[in-house]
């Protein structure tokens, strides 16, 4: 039997004939196993049948490699649309946590102080000048460590950020395995932390600079957290209320979508870490930072809102298999007539 490239030159009649031959080989193999043919004969038939199956049902090489990766990437928006309610809930939990953190920090600075990371100068009691210096750090014109942000230090910083953000995201995703309550807690806590810091800067009339500092990487980072948080809530839903299926069946039904979400979210976290290290710690002005954040918002909105017709799906998946050529599939419209 020739390789896939030779077989693709067969016309449809020859493909149908090949299918009949494959079924004949499968029958011979079944008979050989049933009536005790020699091991060598069974192995020969099995190897021949395996090669024939790959030739008939295997995708063309054009659908592998970069094209296959692109097809997998573009399948993520479909998974997001199927599970949008869980992502909407994840975003809502982040917002609720943020509002709570902002209001609580305004009412009790000591509560907000407990959330501040060790060694962080951005406390509720920091002066306006101290907070402003943190916003300008890395721009090369101000800040206590303005001179230390070279390319190597930014790379190390990006690795640290990615590690930290990935740990939080993993907690959100795998929190679904305990019914989703841990995922909800992670989302609320991260929202509260962001809300508390936001109040600290707003109280010193630094809202414009604060959001210019947060949004360039925050759009991508928070988007990834919402994706993984939604995935965790989806998993939790299957465990708590699987319906008429067993929990194992319910989890198996959503497994592919959860994998797709994670396959995009973790590279998004890596990208966010690079942006946070190299864009945030740069000489861009505040308007330029807002423009960058707006551009990333548009890019992600277009990506997740991307609609793909059947022709585009087939093109990305690769050329049709020989089996698909032999049995023409109906158009989508024909299914409803």
Helices and strands as residue ranges (DSSP letters): H 4-7, H 12-35, H 39-57, G 61-63, H 65-73, H 76-82, H 84-107, H 109-115, H 128-136, G 146-148, H 151-174, G 175-178, H 181-202, H 207-240, H 247-274, I 275-279, H 286-304, H 310-317, H 322-326, G 332-336
